[in-house]
Amino acid sequence: MSESKSNKLAQLIDVGCVFRSGQVETHALRDINLEIETGDYLAITGESGAGKSTLLSILGMIATPTSGDYVLAGQSVKGLTRSQIQQVRAENIGFIFQAFHLIDHITVEANVQIGLKYLPSGSESYKKRVADVLEKVGLSHRMSHYPSQLSGGQRQRVAIARALVGDPKIILADEPTGNLDSVTGETLLDLFDVLHKEGRTLVVVTHSESLAARAARSMVIRDGRLVGEGHG
C-alpha cells in the first residue's frame, strides 16, 4: 500500500481485541476507528480497565488486533513477521512508560542508546544523536550517571530521550505522569508542549485531567469503545 498524500499517519479500522482464558472471552476493544495525523497531540482517557493500555499496545505493535486493521505510515501491519514488526516499530514508534523501564546497571547515555538498537548507523554517530537528545530534555550533564542517581522526573526525561533518539514518526506514552508529583508532572507536560510545537506526533493514555486539557484533542474510551472527543 502506498502512503496517502494526506497527513494521515496512523489509522485503526474496525479494530477489536479479544482475550481468551479457557472458555472465558474478554472484549478489551470493540469497533475502534481512529485516525491520527502527523503533528497530532491526542490524549486518551478512561477508567481503569476501559481499554486504554490495550489500545496503546496495538498502536505500538506490541499487541495484535483480533479483528480489523491497523495502517501505520501507509502500510497495513497485517501479516508482518516478528522481525518485520520489530523493524517497522523501530523506524516509526517511540515509547514512554509510566514505570520508566530504565536499566539500572548502565548509564543514562547507554539507556538512551537502546532506542537506536534496531536502526542502522547513519552518517551521524550514535553518540552525537544521544548527546543531542539528552541536551533537548535538559540532561546532558547527567550522561554518565546511573538511573538510581536521578530523581523520578529526571528518569522520565531519560525515557523521553530514549523515545526521541530514533526520530520516530509517532511517540506513544502510557501514563507518563503517573509516578511523578504534581510539580514534576507539570514540568513534563511543558516538555510535551515543546515537542508538539516542534511537529512531533504524540498519543498519550492518561488519568490526568491536566494532561488531557493540554493536548490538542482528547478522546474517552469506555468499555472498550471510543465514545467521545474534545479539543484542547
C-alpha positions as CSV (number, residue, x, y, z in Angstrom):
1,M,0.0,0.0,0.0
2,S,1.4,3.4,-1.0
3,E,1.3,6.2,1.6
4,S,-1.5,8.6,1.2
5,K,-0.8,12.2,0.2
6,S,-2.8,13.3,3.3
7,N,-1.3,13.9,6.7
8,K,-2.8,10.7,8.0
9,L,-0.1,8.8,9.9
10,A,-1.9,6.0,11.7
11,Q,-5.4,4.5,11.3
12,L,-7.3,1.9,13.2
13,I,-10.1,0.4,11.1
14,D,-12.9,-1.5,12.9
15,V,-10.4,-2.8,15.4
16,G,-11.4,-5.3,18.0
17,C,-9.3,-7.2,20.6
18,V,-10.5,-10.3,22.5
19,F,-8.5,-12.0,25.2
20,R,-9.4,-15.7,25.9
21,S,-8.7,-17.7,29.0
22,G,-10.2,-21.2,28.8
23,Q,-13.9,-20.7,27.9
24,V,-13.9,-17.0,29.0
25,E,-13.7,-14.2,26.5
26,T,-12.9,-10.6,27.5
27,H,-13.6,-8.0,24.8
28,A,-10.9,-5.4,25.5
29,L,-11.7,-3.3,22.4
30,R,-14.7,-3.1,20.2
31,D,-15.1,-1.5,16.8
32,I,-12.3,1.1,17.2
33,N,-12.0,3.6,14.4
34,L,-9.3,6.2,14.9
35,E,-7.2,8.4,12.7
36,I,-4.0,10.1,13.8
37,E,-2.5,12.8,11.7
38,T,1.1,13.9,11.6
39,G,1.7,16.6,14.3
40,D,-1.4,15.4,16.3
41,Y,-1.3,15.6,20.1
42,L,-4.0,13.1,21.3
43,A,-4.9,12.2,24.9
44,I,-7.0,9.1,25.5
45,T,-8.7,9.0,28.9
46,G,-10.9,6.5,30.6
47,E,-11.4,4.4,33.7
48,S,-9.0,1.6,34.7
49,G,-9.9,-1.5,32.6
50,A,-11.6,0.6,29.9
51,G,-9.1,-0.5,27.2
52,K,-6.6,2.4,27.2
53,S,-3.4,0.4,27.5
54,T,-4.7,-2.3,25.1
55,L,-5.3,0.4,22.5
56,L,-1.9,1.9,23.0
57,S,-0.3,-1.6,22.8
58,I,-2.0,-2.1,19.4
59,L,-0.8,1.4,18.2
60,G,2.7,0.4,19.3
61,M,2.5,-3.0,17.6
62,I,3.0,-4.8,20.9
63,A,-0.4,-6.4,20.7
64,T,-2.2,-7.7,17.6
65,P,-5.9,-6.9,16.9
66,T,-8.3,-9.8,16.9
67,S,-10.2,-8.1,14.1
68,G,-9.9,-5.1,11.9
69,D,-6.8,-3.5,10.5
70,Y,-4.0,-1.1,11.6
71,V,-2.4,1.1,9.0
72,L,0.8,2.8,10.0
73,A,2.7,5.2,7.7
74,G,0.6,4.0,4.8
75,Q,1.3,0.3,5.4
76,S,-1.1,-2.3,6.8
77,V,0.6,-4.3,9.6
78,K,-1.4,-7.4,8.9
79,G,0.7,-10.5,8.2
80,L,4.0,-9.0,9.1
81,T,6.6,-11.3,10.6
82,R,8.1,-10.7,14.0
83,S,11.3,-9.3,12.6
84,Q,9.3,-7.1,10.2
85,I,7.2,-5.8,13.2
86,Q,10.4,-5.0,15.1
87,Q,11.8,-3.1,12.2
88,V,8.6,-1.1,11.5
89,R,8.3,-0.3,15.2
90,A,11.9,0.9,15.4
91,E,11.5,3.1,12.4
92,N,8.2,4.7,13.4
93,I,7.4,4.4,17.1
94,G,8.9,5.8,20.3
95,F,7.6,4.6,23.7
96,I,7.4,6.4,27.1
97,F,6.3,4.2,30.0
98,Q,4.9,5.1,33.4
99,A,7.5,2.9,35.1
100,F,10.4,4.4,33.0
101,H,11.8,0.9,32.2
102,L,15.4,2.1,32.5
103,I,18.2,-0.4,33.1
104,D,19.8,0.3,36.5
105,H,23.3,-1.0,35.9
106,I,24.0,1.0,32.7
107,T,24.5,4.8,32.4
108,V,22.0,7.4,31.2
109,E,23.8,7.5,27.9
110,A,23.6,3.8,27.4
111,N,19.9,3.7,28.3
112,V,19.1,6.3,25.7
113,Q,21.2,4.5,23.1
114,I,18.9,1.4,23.4
115,G,16.5,3.5,21.4
116,L,18.8,3.0,18.4
117,K,19.1,-0.8,18.8
118,Y,17.3,-1.8,15.6
119,L,18.3,1.2,13.5
120,P,21.2,1.2,11.1
121,S,24.1,3.5,11.8
122,G,23.9,6.6,9.6
123,S,26.3,9.4,8.9
124,E,25.5,10.9,12.2
125,S,27.1,8.9,15.0
126,Y,25.1,7.2,17.7
127,K,27.0,9.2,20.4
128,K,26.1,12.6,18.8
129,R,22.4,11.6,18.4
130,V,22.3,10.6,22.1
131,A,24.1,13.7,23.2
132,D,21.7,15.9,21.2
133,V,18.5,14.4,22.6
134,L,19.8,14.5,26.1
135,E,20.5,18.2,25.7
136,K,16.9,18.6,24.4
137,V,15.5,17.2,27.6
138,G,18.0,19.1,29.8
139,L,20.1,16.1,31.0
140,S,23.3,16.5,29.0
141,H,25.1,16.9,32.4
142,R,23.8,13.5,33.5
143,M,25.1,11.3,30.7
144,S,27.5,9.3,32.9
145,H,25.1,8.9,35.8
146,Y,23.0,5.8,36.6
147,P,19.2,5.8,37.0
148,S,19.5,5.3,40.8
149,Q,21.3,8.7,40.9
150,L,18.3,10.5,39.3
151,S,15.0,11.9,40.6
152,G,11.8,10.5,39.2
153,G,11.4,13.4,36.9
154,Q,14.9,13.0,35.5
155,R,14.3,9.3,34.9
156,Q,11.2,10.1,33.0
157,R,13.1,12.6,30.9
158,V,15.7,9.9,30.1
159,A,12.8,7.7,29.0
160,I,11.6,10.5,26.7
161,A,15.1,10.9,25.3
162,R,15.2,7.2,24.6
163,A,11.9,7.5,22.8
164,L,13.1,10.5,20.7
165,V,16.6,9.3,19.8
166,G,15.5,7.2,16.8
167,D,13.5,10.2,15.4
168,P,10.2,8.3,15.4
169,K,7.1,9.3,13.4
170,I,4.9,8.8,16.5
171,I,5.5,8.9,20.2
172,L,3.3,6.8,22.5
173,A,3.1,7.5,26.2
174,D,1.4,5.3,28.8
175,E,0.5,7.3,32.0
176,P,3.8,9.3,31.7
177,T,3.0,11.5,34.8
178,G,1.6,8.6,36.9
179,N,4.7,8.1,39.0
180,L,5.5,11.8,39.4
181,D,4.5,14.5,41.9
182,S,2.3,17.3,40.5
183,V,5.0,19.9,40.1
184,T,7.3,17.5,38.3
185,G,4.4,16.3,36.2
186,E,3.6,19.8,35.0
187,T,7.3,20.2,34.0
188,L,7.0,17.1,32.0
189,L,3.8,18.4,30.3
190,D,5.7,21.6,29.4
191,L,8.2,19.3,27.6
192,F,5.4,17.6,25.7
193,D,4.1,21.0,24.7
194,V,7.5,21.8,23.2
195,L,7.6,18.5,21.3
196,H,4.2,19.2,19.9
197,K,5.2,22.7,18.8
198,E,8.2,21.1,17.0
199,G,5.7,19.0,15.0
200,R,6.0,15.7,16.9
201,T,3.1,13.4,16.9
202,L,2.0,12.4,20.4
203,V,-0.5,9.9,21.7
204,V,-0.9,9.7,25.4
205,V,-3.1,7.5,27.6
206,T,-3.8,9.1,31.0
207,H,-5.9,9.5,34.0
208,S,-4.7,13.1,34.3
209,E,-7.2,15.8,33.5
210,S,-4.4,18.3,33.3
211,L,-2.6,16.4,30.6
212,A,-5.8,15.8,28.6
213,A,-6.7,19.5,28.8
214,R,-3.3,20.5,27.4
215,A,-3.5,18.0,24.5
216,A,-4.7,19.3,21.1
217,R,-7.6,16.8,21.3
218,S,-8.8,14.2,23.7
219,M,-10.9,11.1,23.4
220,V,-12.7,8.9,26.0
221,I,-12.7,5.1,26.0
222,R,-15.4,3.3,27.9
223,D,-15.9,-0.5,28.0
224,G,-13.6,-0.9,25.0
225,R,-15.3,1.7,22.8
226,L,-14.3,5.3,21.9
227,V,-17.3,7.3,23.0
228,G,-16.3,11.0,22.9
229,E,-13.9,13.6,21.6
230,G,-12.9,17.0,22.7
231,H,-10.3,19.7,21.8
232,G,-7.7,21.4,24.0
